[in-house]
Amino acid sequence: MKGLLIKDFSLLKNQKNFFILVFVMAGFLTIANGAESSPATFVLPYVGFVSSFFVLSTISYDEYDNGNAFLFTLPFERKVYVVEKYVFGILTGVSGMLIILAFVLVYMNMNARYAEAEETLLVAGVSAGLLFFFLSVMIPFQLKFGPEKGRIAMIIVFLGIFAAVYGLAKVVNVGNMDLSGLIQTADAMGPAGVALVFLAVSLLVLAASMTISIRIMEKKEF
């Protein structure tokens, strides 16, 4: 796995200019919108998602010009390859969020916005959970369908999730469903508790996604 990680981080160097641009844009958005709302609300998920997209690039590089046929002649199992992609996606996404989180906290400290520090950390936890959900969806589709078809499939899935959430909200409103118990439970847990539960669920989904991806790779022929 170490060799695969070194390979992927070496490929990442080819996109360092884009990586720098992402952080410059995130810093600009932090300063531009920081006076109106919490600066972490948008930039943390943004940087996490964009940084994690690099894992798709490495999969595309591996598949380019039938490269997998050569890559899998090397002495490692396909399971190791799949796990490495998840580890690489988490490393790039979380590292990106930690860098911009440090910038946001420094910005808030310079502007004496100490009361928002806890909220910012909670946003970071939720953003990490969203990152894990995102990796859980995009890696299996990328491995199964390839770069082009995988992107189309992911768009369809995300549209389906959005439609399902929107439909559920409509059903709750039309049916006048009593959600007071759920709201009271969330209030009792507090924002930190809700964020931890969300993060735990996202990790379970990530583990299930990894199992699916391993089965996909074991069935593929090169």
ROMIDO-56095 format. One record per residue (C-alpha): x, y, z; residue in one letter. Coordinates in Angstrom, 2 decimals. Example, Ala and Ser with C-alpha at 12.3 -4.5 7.8 and 13.67 -1.06 7.14 Angstrom:
% ROMIDO-56095
+---------+---------+---------+------+
:      c1 :      c2 :      c3 : type :
+---------+---------+---------+------+
:   12.30 :   -4.50 :    7.80 :    A :
:   13.67 :   -1.06 :    7.14 :    S :
+---------+---------+---------+------+
% end
This chain:
% ROMIDO-56095
+---------+---------+---------+------+
:      c1 :      c2 :      c3 : type :
+---------+---------+---------+------+
:    0.00 :    0.00 :    0.00 :    M :
:    2.90 :    2.33 :    0.73 :    K :
:    4.10 :    2.05 :   -2.85 :    G :
:    0.61 :    2.78 :   -4.20 :    L :
:    0.29 :    5.85 :   -1.97 :    L :
:    3.69 :    7.11 :   -3.16 :    I :
:    2.54 :    6.60 :   -6.77 :    K :
:   -0.69 :    8.55 :   -6.21 :    D :
:    0.99 :   11.40 :   -4.35 :    F :
:    3.53 :   11.60 :   -7.17 :    S :
:    0.64 :   11.96 :   -9.61 :    L :
:   -0.79 :   14.63 :   -7.34 :    L :
:    2.27 :   16.79 :   -7.96 :    K :
:    1.12 :   17.22 :  -11.57 :    N :
:   -1.95 :   19.08 :  -10.29 :    Q :
:   -0.26 :   21.23 :   -7.65 :    K :
:   -1.20 :   24.47 :   -9.44 :    N :
:   -4.87 :   23.56 :   -9.29 :    F :
:   -4.44 :   22.55 :   -5.64 :    F :
:   -2.93 :   25.96 :   -4.84 :    I :
:   -5.76 :   27.69 :   -6.70 :    L :
:   -8.34 :   25.85 :   -4.57 :    V :
:   -6.77 :   27.13 :   -1.35 :    F :
:   -6.41 :   30.66 :   -2.69 :    V :
:  -10.10 :   30.63 :   -3.64 :    M :
:  -11.07 :   29.22 :   -0.23 :    A :
:   -9.04 :   31.91 :    1.54 :    G :
:  -10.67 :   34.61 :   -0.58 :    F :
:  -14.16 :   33.25 :    0.19 :    L :
:  -13.32 :   33.12 :    3.90 :    T :
:  -12.36 :   36.78 :    3.96 :    I :
:  -15.11 :   37.94 :    1.58 :    A :
:  -18.02 :   36.18 :    3.32 :    N :
:  -16.62 :   36.03 :    6.85 :    G :
:  -18.31 :   39.23 :    7.96 :    A :
:  -21.78 :   37.99 :    6.95 :    E :
:  -21.75 :   34.42 :    8.26 :    S :
:  -19.53 :   31.76 :    9.76 :    S :
:  -16.57 :   31.52 :    7.33 :    P :
:  -16.30 :   27.75 :    7.75 :    A :
:  -19.84 :   26.91 :    6.64 :    T :
:  -19.02 :   26.83 :    2.94 :    F :
:  -15.24 :   26.66 :    2.59 :    V :
:  -14.68 :   23.49 :    4.65 :    L :
:  -17.03 :   21.23 :    2.63 :    P :
:  -15.82 :   22.93 :   -0.57 :    Y :
:  -12.13 :   22.24 :    0.09 :    V :
:  -12.86 :   18.71 :    1.34 :    G :
:  -14.84 :   17.75 :   -1.75 :    F :
:  -12.46 :   19.33 :   -4.25 :    V :
:   -9.42 :   17.79 :   -2.57 :    S :
:  -11.04 :   14.35 :   -2.55 :    S :
:  -11.67 :   14.60 :   -6.31 :    F :
:   -7.98 :   13.87 :   -6.82 :    F :
:   -8.65 :   10.22 :   -6.01 :    V :
:  -10.78 :   10.06 :   -9.17 :    L :
:   -7.88 :   11.47 :  -11.15 :    S :
:   -5.56 :    8.73 :   -9.90 :    T :
:   -8.08 :    6.03 :  -10.88 :    I :
:   -8.33 :    7.61 :  -14.34 :    S :
:   -4.53 :    7.67 :  -14.64 :    Y :
:   -4.37 :    4.01 :  -13.65 :    D :
:   -6.93 :    3.07 :  -16.31 :    E :
:   -5.42 :    5.27 :  -19.04 :    Y :
:   -4.15 :    3.34 :  -22.07 :    D :
:   -5.01 :    0.02 :  -20.37 :    N :
:   -2.56 :    0.79 :  -17.58 :    G :
:   -4.32 :   -1.48 :  -15.08 :    N :
:   -3.29 :   -4.52 :  -17.11 :    A :
:    0.31 :   -3.69 :  -16.22 :    F :
:   -0.35 :   -2.31 :  -12.73 :    L :
:   -1.98 :   -5.52 :  -11.49 :    F :
:    0.96 :   -7.65 :  -12.54 :    T :
:    2.76 :   -6.16 :   -9.53 :    L :
:    2.77 :   -8.14 :   -6.25 :    P :
:   -0.24 :   -6.73 :   -4.42 :    F :
:   -3.85 :   -7.83 :   -4.03 :    E :
:   -6.76 :   -5.97 :   -5.58 :    R :
:   -8.15 :   -5.51 :   -2.08 :    K :
:   -5.05 :   -3.49 :   -1.19 :    V :
:   -5.55 :   -1.32 :   -4.28 :    Y :
:   -9.13 :   -0.50 :   -3.26 :    V :
:   -8.28 :    0.24 :    0.36 :    V :
:   -5.44 :    2.51 :   -0.80 :    E :
:   -7.85 :    4.58 :   -2.90 :    K :
:  -10.09 :    5.16 :    0.12 :    Y :
:   -7.08 :    6.00 :    2.31 :    V :
:   -5.75 :    8.38 :   -0.35 :    F :
:   -9.16 :   10.07 :   -0.72 :    G :
:   -9.48 :   10.51 :    3.05 :    I :
:   -5.90 :   11.80 :    3.38 :    L :
:   -6.29 :   14.40 :    0.63 :    T :
:   -9.79 :   15.49 :    1.69 :    G :
:   -9.11 :   15.69 :    5.43 :    V :
:   -5.69 :   17.30 :    4.90 :    S :
:   -7.26 :   19.98 :    2.73 :    G :
:   -9.94 :   20.66 :    5.34 :    M :
:   -7.37 :   20.84 :    8.16 :    L :
:   -5.29 :   23.39 :    6.25 :    I :
:   -8.24 :   25.66 :    5.54 :    I :
:   -9.61 :   25.06 :    9.08 :    L :
:   -6.36 :   26.43 :   10.51 :    A :
:   -6.68 :   29.47 :    8.24 :    F :
:  -10.31 :   30.03 :    9.30 :    V :
:   -9.45 :   29.77 :   13.00 :    L :
:   -6.59 :   32.26 :   12.60 :    V :
:   -8.91 :   34.61 :   10.70 :    Y :
:  -11.56 :   34.36 :   13.43 :    M :
:   -8.94 :   34.92 :   16.15 :    N :
:   -7.66 :   38.04 :   14.38 :    M :
:  -11.24 :   39.36 :   14.30 :    N :
:  -11.95 :   38.40 :   17.94 :    A :
:  -14.73 :   35.99 :   16.96 :    R :
:  -13.96 :   33.50 :   19.71 :    Y :
:  -17.59 :   32.49 :   20.27 :    A :
:  -17.79 :   30.93 :   16.79 :    E :
:  -14.84 :   28.59 :   17.35 :    A :
:  -17.05 :   25.74 :   18.66 :    E :
:  -19.45 :   26.12 :   15.75 :    E :
:  -16.54 :   26.00 :   13.33 :    T :
:  -15.27 :   22.74 :   14.82 :    L :
:  -18.77 :   21.24 :   14.55 :    L :
:  -18.93 :   22.31 :   10.89 :    V :
:  -15.57 :   20.59 :   10.40 :    A :
:  -16.95 :   17.35 :   11.87 :    G :
:  -20.06 :   17.44 :    9.68 :    V :
:  -17.91 :   18.30 :    6.64 :    S :
:  -15.75 :   15.25 :    7.33 :    A :
:  -18.88 :   13.11 :    7.46 :    G :
:  -20.08 :   14.54 :    4.14 :    L :
:  -16.63 :   13.83 :    2.68 :    L :
:  -16.91 :   10.18 :    3.73 :    F :
:  -20.38 :    9.92 :    2.17 :    F :
:  -19.04 :   11.48 :   -1.01 :    F :
:  -16.14 :    9.00 :   -1.22 :    L :
:  -18.56 :    6.17 :   -0.47 :    S :
:  -20.54 :    7.01 :   -3.59 :    V :
:  -17.96 :    8.14 :   -6.11 :    M :
:  -15.23 :    5.49 :   -5.71 :    I :
:  -17.43 :    2.42 :   -6.42 :    P :
:  -18.99 :    4.13 :   -9.44 :    F :
:  -15.59 :    5.18 :  -10.75 :    Q :
:  -14.21 :    1.65 :  -10.39 :    L :
:  -17.31 :    0.06 :  -11.91 :    K :
:  -18.05 :    2.33 :  -14.87 :    F :
:  -14.78 :    4.18 :  -15.52 :    G :
:  -14.13 :    7.94 :  -15.73 :    P :
:  -16.85 :    9.07 :  -18.15 :    E :
:  -19.73 :    6.74 :  -17.34 :    K :
:  -18.84 :    6.93 :  -13.64 :    G :
:  -19.36 :   10.69 :  -13.53 :    R :
:  -22.74 :   10.36 :  -15.26 :    I :
:  -23.78 :    7.61 :  -12.85 :    A :
:  -22.72 :    9.70 :   -9.84 :    M :
:  -24.73 :   12.68 :  -11.06 :    I :
:  -27.80 :   10.47 :  -11.43 :    I :
:  -27.29 :    9.06 :   -7.93 :    V :
:  -26.88 :   12.49 :   -6.33 :    F :
:  -29.96 :   13.77 :   -8.16 :    L :
:  -31.84 :   10.73 :   -6.89 :    G :
:  -30.70 :   11.40 :   -3.31 :    I :
:  -31.75 :   15.04 :   -3.60 :    F :
:  -35.15 :   14.03 :   -5.01 :    A :
:  -35.62 :   11.48 :   -2.19 :    A :
:  -34.77 :   14.03 :    0.52 :    V :
:  -37.01 :   16.63 :   -1.09 :    Y :
:  -39.85 :   14.11 :   -1.40 :    G :
:  -39.45 :   13.04 :    2.22 :    L :
:  -39.63 :   16.67 :    3.33 :    A :
:  -42.82 :   17.12 :    1.33 :    K :
:  -44.37 :   13.99 :    2.86 :    V :
:  -43.54 :   15.24 :    6.36 :    V :
:  -45.11 :   18.64 :    5.61 :    N :
:  -48.23 :   17.31 :    3.89 :    V :
:  -48.81 :   14.54 :    6.41 :    G :
:  -48.20 :   16.82 :    9.40 :    N :
:  -45.96 :   14.15 :   10.90 :    M :
:  -44.97 :   14.72 :   14.53 :    D :
:  -41.17 :   14.97 :   14.68 :    L :
:  -41.08 :   16.51 :   18.13 :    S :
:  -39.54 :   13.37 :   19.64 :    G :
:  -36.73 :   13.36 :   17.12 :    L :
:  -36.14 :   17.09 :   17.63 :    I :
:  -36.05 :   16.66 :   21.41 :    Q :
:  -33.54 :   13.82 :   21.07 :    T :
:  -31.33 :   16.00 :   18.87 :    A :
:  -31.60 :   18.87 :   21.35 :    D :
:  -30.64 :   16.56 :   24.21 :    A :
:  -27.61 :   15.31 :   22.30 :    M :
:  -26.52 :   18.82 :   21.43 :    G :
:  -24.76 :   19.91 :   18.22 :    P :
:  -21.59 :   17.99 :   19.12 :    A :
:  -23.53 :   14.78 :   19.73 :    G :
:  -25.45 :   15.10 :   16.47 :    V :
:  -22.19 :   15.72 :   14.59 :    A :
:  -20.57 :   12.64 :   16.18 :    L :
:  -23.56 :   10.44 :   15.28 :    V :
:  -23.48 :   11.75 :   11.72 :    F :
:  -19.75 :   11.08 :   11.52 :    L :
:  -20.18 :    7.53 :   12.90 :    A :
:  -22.94 :    6.74 :   10.37 :    V :
:  -20.81 :    8.08 :    7.53 :    S :
:  -17.92 :    5.81 :    8.61 :    L :
:  -20.24 :    2.80 :    8.55 :    L :
:  -21.40 :    3.74 :    5.06 :    V :
:  -17.75 :    4.16 :    4.03 :    L :
:  -16.93 :    0.65 :    5.29 :    A :
:  -19.88 :   -0.81 :    3.35 :    A :
:  -18.79 :    1.10 :    0.25 :    S :
:  -15.25 :   -0.26 :    0.57 :    M :
:  -16.62 :   -3.82 :    0.68 :    T :
:  -18.61 :   -3.17 :   -2.50 :    I :
:  -15.58 :   -1.66 :   -4.24 :    S :
:  -13.43 :   -4.67 :   -3.35 :    I :
:  -16.00 :   -7.01 :   -4.93 :    R :
:  -16.10 :   -4.82 :   -8.03 :    I :
:  -12.32 :   -4.95 :   -8.45 :    M :
:  -12.11 :   -8.68 :   -7.82 :    E :
:  -14.59 :   -9.31 :  -10.65 :    K :
:  -12.96 :   -6.96 :  -13.18 :    K :
:  -10.88 :   -8.35 :  -16.03 :    E :
:   -8.01 :   -6.46 :  -17.64 :    F :
+---------+---------+---------+------+
% end
